[in-house]
Amino acid sequence: MDIFNKKDTVRLKWYVAVLALSWILIIAFSLMWNIRQVKLHISEMARTQARSTYEKDIIYRRWNAGHGGVYALVKEDTPSNPYLDVPERDITTPSGRVLTLINPAYMTRQAHELEKQTHGVRGHITSLNPIRPQNMADLWEADALKKFEHGVKEVSSVRIMEDKVYMRLMKPLVTEKGCLKCHAKQGYKEGDIRGGISVSIPMSPFLAIEKAQMKNLTAGHGLLLFIGLLGIGLGSYRLNKQIIYRKKAEESLANTLIVVQESNRKIMESIQYAKIIQTSLLTNLDYVKTYLPNSLLIWLPRDIVGGDIFLTEFLDNGLIIAAIDCTGHGVPGAFMTMIAVSALKRIVKDERCHDPAEILRRLNYIVKTTLRQDTEYAKSDDGLDASIVKLVNLTTGSVADDCNPSFLTFAGAKMHLYYVNNGQVSVIKGDKKSIGYKRSDLNFNFTDHSIDIESGTCFYLLSDGFTDQLDINDRRFGSRRLRDLLKEISQMPFEKQREMLLEAFEAHKGSGQRQDDVTVAGFGF
């Protein structure tokens, strides 16, 4: 079937024409912009040279004025200055040589004549009221001098002089103290603008540079234009072929999507059912409350299922409480919890081991050997952290004082027991050994801790998902903040404590993602 119809062809040709025209306009605009920048740069180069020439004139004028003028031999090209009316303008040395006084204007004029002969640079001292008639301003200079009277500091432009192109620049001459020797009789005062110096720089060297750059710019943009149009042509050819197969690909993708959605539905159904199974492994809190009426539990898997689990096993006269944090999240973590739960039930119920430290030791052995992580060929390296609490002398219902437990026994594998009594928060740290990993020692003996129970004491077991939670600035909730929180809520009813713990956790998390599974178990007497 011909999928690529006439409508597609017309649309593609229209797109290609628009794209090609756009590329031509972009190249044209770029070329014009770059040409303008080159012209501005060349003009600025010439202007900069003119400024340098002007500044050089000002420097040697100041030097001359500062010395009150200098004397030079009277020669054919250096006659006496008939416009210099000062005493001792001309003097004769004892040897008979005739010297004439060279003032700043005379020196500048001779320097300009020499520079014109050697470099073609023109210089002109000018004024609207000159002492020397040859210093009368031309039309361009006269216009510049009028602008100086209105505060303009510099005038420049490209002009044609004697059929040659020059960059003309003119800046004002300000009357300085040394100038009054010659110009005071004209009525000038120190600080007055009495004229200016114009500098004309030949543009031929700069125009040669400009021409070369223009040639390179034109060639470069022409090459870019060709490459761009070639790319558009090749691209349209490939696009033409791709459009032919587009609908077939879309149909194939749609069929694949249906398959993926169906597979995803089945996977999600399996995971949801796994959640039901994992949740069923959790302790029945209503039953726990018959023994521990003052208690709470927070169990928040990061995903649908998780790697945290909370278990209780009831003894003839007591209770075993276990909080376990397995490797990973989601389905891998949930598999680990199944192994941990099975092993724990085997230890406590079948083997009737009720000592927390011994339970952890056996749990370490079972997990490690079950996953064959005690061998060199094991591919996995998974395990868990755990805390075990043993309470004895418990009864259901309203318990008499002599039936309350007088102490509890705790053992931990990289998990701790927090407890609060009389506003003081204490921490019983578990051993710094995890359970079941390749590096875990099969012969390690965990440590039991016995704690006297006083009325009003609250105990808490937590996985590290609570304290490791990051806020939007990547700062942990932390153990210090946890201690402050436990101290604040310990006198509240346990239902209220649960609410406060969740509120504090969510406030810290903010709009961020939960990093880990979270388990918090609390109870008190």
N, C-alpha and C positions, 0 to 999 in steps of 0.2 A: 504494500500500500504506500502511495506517495504522501509522506507526512509533510514534506517541505513544500507548502503551497505558494501560490503567487503573492498572496498578502504578506507572507514572511519575506519574500524576495524584495518587494517594494519597500518594506519597512527597513530592511537591512541596508539597501542602497541609500535610503534617506539618511540613516544614521551615519554611514560612511562619508557621505557628502558633507554633512554638518561637521563631522570630526575633522575632515581634511581642511575645510574652510577655516575652522577654528584654529587649527595648527598653523595655517598660512598667516592668519591675523596675529597670532602670538609671535611668530618669527618676525613678522614685519614690525610689530610694536617693539619687540626686543631690539631689533636692528636700529630703529629710529631712536630709541632711548639710549642705546649705547653710543650711537653717533653723537647725540647731544652731549652725553657725558664726556666723550673724547674732546669735543670742541670746547666745552667748559674747562676741561683739564688743561688743554693746550693754552687757552686764553689765560688761565690762572698761572701757568708756568711763565708765560711772557710777562704777565703783570708782576709776578714775584721778582723777576729779573729787573724790571723797571723800578720796583720799590728799592731793591738792593742798590741800584745805581743812584737813586735819589738819596738814600741814607748815606752813601759814600760821599756824595757832594756836600751834604750837611756836616759830616764829620770833619772834612778838611777845611770847610768854611769856618767852623767853630775854632779849629786849630789856628787858622790865619787870624781871625778876629781876636782870639785870645792873646796873640803876640803883637797886636796892633799893626798887622801887616808885615810883609817881609820884603827885603830889597833884592832886586835882580839886575843883572847887567842889561843896559839898554842895547837892544839889537833890532835887526830889521823886523823879526817876528815878535819882538817884545818892546814896542815903543813906549814912551811915557803916556800915561793915561790922561788925556785932556779933560776927562770928566771928574777927575779926582782933585778936588780943591782943598788941599790940606798943607800945612807947613812941611818943609823938607820933603816934598814929594820926590824931588830929584836931588841927589847928592853926588859929590865927587870924592873919591878916596884919595889919600895922600899919594898914591901911585898914579893918579890921573884917570882911573876908571870911573865912568859915569854909571850910577845906580839909580833905578827908579823904584818907587814903592808899589808893591803888588798888594792891593786890598782883596778881600774875599771875593767880590764880584769879578774882578779882573782875573783872579786865579781860577775861578769856576769857569769863566768863559774860555780861557786858554785850555783847561782840561777838557771841556766839551769839544773844542776844535780838534784836539789830539785824538779823542775817543772816536769822533766821527771818521777821521782818516784811517784809524786802525781797525775798528770794529763796525763802523757804519751806524753807531748809536748816536742819536742826536740829543743834545741838551740845550736848554734855553732858559736863561734868567729873564723874567718878564714882569711887567707891572702895568697897571692902568695909568700910572704916573711915573714913568721911568726918567732917570737922569740922562741916560744914554738913549738916543732915539732908536738905535738898533734893538733895544730891549723892549720895544713896543709889542704888546700881545697881538697875536693873530686872532681870527674870529673864534676858533676853538678855545684858545687860552683865555680870551676875554670872557667867554661864557663861563669857564671854570672859575675865574677870579671873582665873578659876580656870585657864584654859588658859595665860594669861601666866605663871602661877607654875610651869608645866611647860615653859617655854621657847618657847612659841608667840609669834611676833613680830607677827602680824596676824590679825584675825578679821573676816570680812565675809560678808554674805548679804542676800538680798532679803526684806524683811519688810513686813507690813501694819501701819500705825500710824494709828489714827483713820480707818479706812476708806480710806486712801491707801497706795499702794505706794512703799516707800523702799528705796534701797540703803544698808544700815547697815554701817559700817566702824568698827572700833575698834583702837587701838594703845596700848601701855602708856605710862604716864608714869614715867620713871625719875628718881629723886631726884637733883637736882644740888645743887651747893654753895649756890646762891642760894635753894634751896627750904627749907633747914634753918632759916631765920629763922622760918618759920611752923610747920614740921612736925617740928622736932627733938623737941618735947615729946611727940609721938606715938610716939617710939622709932625713927623712920626714920634711916637712915644714907645717906651718899652712895652712889649706885648701886642702892639698893633700888627695887623696883617698888611705888609707893604707890597706884596707881590707873590710870586711863586716860582718854582722850578718845574719845568716840563721836561719829561724824558720820553724819547721815542725809540722803541726797540724794534729792529727789523724782524718781521714775522716769517721771513723765508725759511730759516732753520726749523722753526716750530711747525710751519705748514708742511714741510717735508715729513716731519715726524707724524703729523696728523694724517697725511696722505697714506703713509705706510700702515698706520693703525686702521684707517678706514678700509684699506684693501684686505687686511687680515680679518676684520670684522665681517665684511661682506662675504668673503670666502667661507668663514666659519659658519655664518648663519645660513649660507646656501647649502653647506654640507648638512647642517642640522635639518633644514627643510627637506632635503632629499631623503635623509635617514628616517625622518618622521613620516613622510608620505609613503616610503617603502614599508615601514612598519605597519602603517594603517592598512595598506594594501594586503600585506601578508596576513595581518590580523583578521581582516574581513574575509579572506579566503578560508582561514581556519575556522572562523566563526560560522561561515556558510556550511562547512562540513559538520560542525558540531550541532547546528540547529536541526540538521537532517535526522540526527540520532537522539535529539533531546526528548521527544515524546516517548520513544521506546525506553529511554533511561528512566523517565518519570513513571512510566507504567511499571517497570521493573522495581523501582524504588517503592512505589505504592504497595506492590505485592509483598516486598520484603518487610515494609513497615507493618503490614497486617500480621506477618509471621512473628516479627519482633514483639509487637504488642501482645500477641497471644502468649508468646514465651514469657514475656514480662509479667503478664497476668498470672500465669501458673507459678512463676517464681515468687511473686508477692503473696499468692495464696499459701505457698509452702512456708514462706517466712512468717506470715501471720499465724499459721498453725503452729510453727515453731515457738512463736511468742506465747501461745496458749500453753504449750507444753512447759516452756521455761517458767511461766508464771505459776503453773501448778506446782512447781518444785519449791516455790517460796513458802515460807511458814504462814500458816493460817493465823492472822493477827488477832482475830477474835478469840481463838483458843489460847494464844500467848497471853492475852490480857487477863485470862482467868488466873494466871500465875503472876503476871506483871501488869497490874492494872495501870500503873504509871509508866507508859512506854510510848515510843513513836518509831516510825519507819519511813524513810524516804528512799525510793528505788527509782532511779531515772536512767534508763538505758539511753545512750547517745543516739542509737539507731532503733529499729523496731525491736530487735533483740540485742542483748549486750553481754559483756564479759564480767559484770558484777553479779554476785548472788548473796542472799542472806538466808541463813538456815538456823533452825532450832531443833534440837533433839531432846525429848523429855525423858528424864530418868525417874527412878522410883521415888526419889525424894528431892529432885532438883531439875536442873535445866542446863543444856549445853547451847551456847549461842556462838554462831560463826558468821563472820563477814569476810567475803572472799573477793579479791580483785584479780581476774585472770588476764592473760596477755590478749591484747587486741580488743576490737569492738565488733559489733554486728554478728554475723554468722560465725566467723572464726572464734570470737570470744564466747559465744553461746555454746559451741562445741566443747570448749575448755571447761565451762561451768558444768556441763553434763559429766565430764570425767571427774571433776572435783566433788560434785554432789555424790556420785556413785562411790567414790573412794571414802568420803566422810561417813556415809551411812554404813559402809562395810566396817570401818574402824570402830565407830561408836556402838552400833547395834550388833553386828556379827561378832566382832572381836571384843566387845564390851570394854573398850579402852576409853576412860573418861578423864584422863589427865591431859590438860591443854598442851603442855610441851610435848608429851609423847604422841598426842594426836598429830601435831605438826610434823614430827619426825617421820611417822608412818605415812602421812600424806605426801611428804617429800619423796619417799621411796616409791610409793605406788604411782604417782604422776610421772616421775622420771623413767621408771621401768616400763610403764604402759606405753609411753611415747618413744621408748627405746633410745632415750637420750643419754643413757648410760653406755652407749656404744659409739664407736667412731664413725659408723656409716649413717647415723641418724641425720636426716635432712632438716628436721624441725629443731627449733630451740625456743620452746614455749614453756610457760610456767605460771605462777601466781604468787600474790602476796595474800596473807591471811591473818586474821586475829580470832582467837578462841577464848571464850569466857565460860567458866563453870560456876554455877550457883547451886547450893545444896540447902536442904531444910526449907523448901518452899511448899506451900499448900495452896489450894484453890480457894477462891472466895475471900471473905474477910479474915485476915490472918492475925492471930494473936501475936503479941510481942515475942514470945518465946519461940515462935515459928518463923520469925524473920531470919534470913541468913545473916550470920555475924561477919562473914568475909566472903570474898570471891577470889577465884584463881584465874589469872590471865597469862596467856602466852601469845606472842606476835611474831610474824615473819614479815618484817618491813612495814608493819602496820602498828598503830599505837592505840592506847586506851586513854581517853580524856575523862577526868571526873572533877566535879565541882562540889565543894563542901564549905559552908560558911563563907561564900563569896570568893573562895580561893580556888583557882584553876590549877590542876596538876596534870602531868602527862606521864604515863608509864610507857616507855618506848619498847617496842618489840626488838627482837634481834635483827641485825643488819644482814639477814640472809633471806633470799627468796626461795621458793619451793619449785622443784621439778626441772629447772633449767639445766643445760649441759654443765654449767659451772657450779651448780648446787652440789654441796658435799652430802653424799648419802649417809655419812656417819655423824653429821652434825647434830648435836643435842641442843634443842631449844630450851629456853629458860622460862620457868614458872615464876609468876609474881603474885603474892597473896596480899590482898588489901582489906583492911578492916572496914566494915560498912557501918556508918553512922546514919542515924535518921536525918533525912533531908539531903542525902548525897545523890547526885545525878551522874550517870555514866554514859559515855558516848563512844561508839565505834564508827569510823569513817574511812571510806576509800579516798585515794588521793585525787579523785576527780573533783572533789569539792574545793580543796585548797589550791589545786593547780589551775583552776578556771581563770582565764585571762579576761580583762576588760577590753574596751575598744582601744586602749593605749598599750596593750600587751603587758599589763601588770597583773601578777598573780593575786588571787584572794589572800593566800598566805596563812600560815599558822598563827601569827600574832593577831591578825584580824579575827580568826576563828576563836582564839581564846577570849578576846574581848566580847565577842558575840555570845559565847557560852556563858560567860560570867553575867551578862546582861539578862539572859532569858532563863537561867537555871531555876529561878524561883517561880516561874510561870507554870500553869498547867501544861502537860505535854502536848495536847492538841494545839495550844497557842505557840508552844516552842516550835512545833513543826511548821506552822505558818510563818513564824519569824525567820526560821532558817531558809525556807524557800524564798521569802521576800528578799532577804539579804543576798542570796545567791543570784536571783534574777536581776536585782538592781546592779550588782557588780558586772554581770554578763552583759547587760544592756542589749544592744542590737547585734552583738557578736554571736558566733556559733559556740555551742557547747563542745569543749575539747574532748571530754572523756565521759564514761559512764559514772554515775554518782550514786553512792549508797551512804546513808546515815542511819544508824540505829541508836536509840537512846532509851534508858530506863532508869528508874529511881525508886527509893524506899522512904 
